[in-house]
Amino acid sequence: MHPLSQSPHTVISATHMTPSLVRVTISLPAPDQSLSSLNFDLGLGDFVRLSTPHTKYLKARAYSPTSAPSREGSFDITVKVYPDGVMSRAIGALKPGDTVNVLGPLPVPWLTKKRSLAHTHAGFLAMGIGITEILQLARSELCDPLIQTATLLWVVRGAEDCEWCYGELEEIAKGSGGRFQWAVHMTRDKGRPTADSLREAFKSGAAETAVLCVGTKQMMSSGYTMFAAAGFKKKLLRFGFRSPLGRRSSPMVADNKKRPINSV
Ligand SMILES: Cc1cc2nc3c(=O)[nH]c(=O)nc-3n(C[C@H](O)[C@H](O)[C@H](O)COP(=O)(O)OP(=O)(O)OC[C@H]3O[C@@H](n4cnc5c(N)ncnc54)[C@H](O)[C@@H]3O)c2cc1C
């Protein structure tokens, strides 16, 4: 049984950060529980599946929590609302006091499949709302003292799609001792990114840098193709990686059996 699936969760707040982006704060089963204590490893991209009472006959959708894993009593998801999106529109209409069904933690399958090669620099390419997952992965990488730099290039259409997150990115930069750099690529001004955009954004040596793209399947595939063209061939996929942010001491979901834990 997933630790979050036993009862409906209450919506504590729903804040519209932009006309198409909502941040929802959702209660955990007990006020002294946190995502970490419920065995989430956000540094591995663990996510929740969520549905609302109005969408219960549909397949629940995946969301990456954006709040700190140690926060007690509640967690946040940040959701882009698509005009024709079934679940995102239902989430966009949530009000404090409403209930939602949540299942988790669920592991990102592709993070369990390959072994990473040694790296001292991390490169993140976030496409659109893919930033929600990158935030936690970057925080986790920066907990590793062997990581000298973590660099993020965030591809969005325009300023209205990214300004909501500047505070969080600045906070990560502040806590990183100068190791975290980030830049935004606005496609409305610059067009789609190219291998040259990546070479310009990621200054660390390609041999020492492991990269990760998060977005739709198509975006991720074109991101890795661009990285390869720019000389970055090492991917940040770790098999058995235990993130310094999370805890994986007593596996509570069957999928964890596929993910043996080695020390870093
Ligand atoms: C591991 C994981 C983590 C995720 N984390 C988040 C998160 O933190 N925040 C978040 O907002 N989403 C996240 N998603 C995406 C989320 O699961 C849903 O796919 C998204 O909310 C759309 O669902 P929907 O029911 O509203 O759209 P649907 O009803 O499934 O789709 C309807 C229409 O919405 C539009 N649409 C849907 N998805 C996209 C897309 N990716 N790009 C462009 N248009 C689209 C299209 O017009 C589509 O035709 C994550 C997905 C995965 C796999």
PDBQT file of the ligand as one rigid body, heavy atoms in Angstrom, charges set to zero:
ROOT
HETATM    1  C1  LIG A 301       7.102  11.989 -13.899  1.00  0.00    +0.000 C 
HETATM    2  C2  LIG A 301       6.206  13.136 -14.325  1.00  0.00    +0.000 A 
HETATM    3  C3  LIG A 301       6.152  14.283 -13.567  1.00  0.00    +0.000 A 
HETATM    4  C4  LIG A 301       5.313  15.351 -13.958  1.00  0.00    +0.000 A 
HETATM    5  N1  LIG A 301       5.307  16.479 -13.182  1.00  0.00    +0.000 NA
HETATM    6  C5  LIG A 301       4.529  17.510 -13.564  1.00  0.00    +0.000 A 
HETATM    7  C6  LIG A 301       4.508  18.716 -12.783  1.00  0.00    +0.000 A 
HETATM    8  O1  LIG A 301       5.185  18.817 -11.736  1.00  0.00    +0.000 OA
HETATM    9  N2  LIG A 301       3.715  19.733 -13.199  1.00  0.00    +0.000 N 
HETATM   10  C7  LIG A 301       2.936  19.651 -14.349  1.00  0.00    +0.000 A 
HETATM   11  O2  LIG A 301       2.236  20.613 -14.688  1.00  0.00    +0.000 OA
HETATM   12  N3  LIG A 301       2.945  18.521 -15.100  1.00  0.00    +0.000 NA
HETATM   13  C8  LIG A 301       3.693  17.454 -14.731  1.00  0.00    +0.000 A 
HETATM   14  N4  LIG A 301       3.658  16.304 -15.478  1.00  0.00    +0.000 N 
HETATM   15  C9  LIG A 301       2.671  16.214 -16.595  1.00  0.00    +0.000 C 
HETATM   16  C10 LIG A 301       1.291  15.750 -16.022  1.00  0.00    +0.000 C 
HETATM   17  O3  LIG A 301       1.379  14.398 -15.585  1.00  0.00    +0.000 OA
HETATM   18  C11 LIG A 301       0.131  15.807 -17.042  1.00  0.00    +0.000 C 
HETATM   19  O4  LIG A 301       0.529  15.152 -18.211  1.00  0.00    +0.000 OA
HETATM   20  C12 LIG A 301      -0.297  17.236 -17.362  1.00  0.00    +0.000 C 
HETATM   21  O5  LIG A 301      -0.794  17.886 -16.202  1.00  0.00    +0.000 OA
HETATM   22  C13 LIG A 301      -1.397  17.260 -18.446  1.00  0.00    +0.000 C 
HETATM   23  O6  LIG A 301      -2.482  16.495 -17.992  1.00  0.00    +0.000 OA
HETATM   24  P1  LIG A 301      -3.970  16.888 -18.456  1.00  0.00    +0.000 P 
HETATM   25  O7  LIG A 301      -4.878  15.789 -17.987  1.00  0.00    +0.000 OA
HETATM   26  O8  LIG A 301      -4.306  18.275 -18.037  1.00  0.00    +0.000 OA
HETATM   27  O9  LIG A 301      -3.848  16.892 -20.033  1.00  0.00    +0.000 OA
HETATM   28  P2  LIG A 301      -4.514  15.815 -21.040  1.00  0.00    +0.000 P 
HETATM   29  O10 LIG A 301      -5.985  15.858 -20.888  1.00  0.00    +0.000 OA
HETATM   30  O11 LIG A 301      -3.800  14.501 -20.865  1.00  0.00    +0.000 OA
HETATM   31  O12 LIG A 301      -4.095  16.422 -22.413  1.00  0.00    +0.000 OA
HETATM   32  C14 LIG A 301      -4.961  17.344 -23.065  1.00  0.00    +0.000 C 
HETATM   33  C15 LIG A 301      -4.189  18.422 -23.820  1.00  0.00    +0.000 C 
HETATM   34  O13 LIG A 301      -3.365  19.168 -22.895  1.00  0.00    +0.000 OA
HETATM   35  C16 LIG A 301      -2.209  19.610 -23.584  1.00  0.00    +0.000 C 
HETATM   36  N5  LIG A 301      -1.013  19.004 -22.978  1.00  0.00    +0.000 N 
HETATM   37  C17 LIG A 301      -0.986  18.024 -22.068  1.00  0.00    +0.000 A 
HETATM   38  N6  LIG A 301       0.298  17.751 -21.695  1.00  0.00    +0.000 NA
HETATM   39  C18 LIG A 301       1.081  18.595 -22.420  1.00  0.00    +0.000 A 
HETATM   40  C19 LIG A 301       2.467  18.823 -22.500  1.00  0.00    +0.000 A 
HETATM   41  N7  LIG A 301       3.331  18.150 -21.725  1.00  0.00    +0.000 N 
HETATM   42  N8  LIG A 301       2.924  19.771 -23.340  1.00  0.00    +0.000 NA
HETATM   43  C20 LIG A 301       2.073  20.492 -24.098  1.00  0.00    +0.000 A 
HETATM   44  N9  LIG A 301       0.737  20.333 -24.062  1.00  0.00    +0.000 NA
HETATM   45  C21 LIG A 301       0.249  19.401 -23.248  1.00  0.00    +0.000 A 
HETATM   46  C22 LIG A 301      -2.339  19.171 -25.002  1.00  0.00    +0.000 C 
HETATM   47  O14 LIG A 301      -2.989  20.195 -25.701  1.00  0.00    +0.000 OA
HETATM   48  C23 LIG A 301      -3.238  17.938 -24.869  1.00  0.00    +0.000 C 
HETATM   49  O15 LIG A 301      -3.867  17.662 -26.067  1.00  0.00    +0.000 OA
HETATM   50  C24 LIG A 301       4.506  15.253 -15.127  1.00  0.00    +0.000 A 
HETATM   51  C25 LIG A 301       4.573  14.085 -15.891  1.00  0.00    +0.000 A 
HETATM   52  C26 LIG A 301       5.400  13.040 -15.509  1.00  0.00    +0.000 A 
HETATM   53  C27 LIG A 301       5.443  11.808 -16.360  1.00  0.00    +0.000 C 
ENDROOT
TORSDOF 0
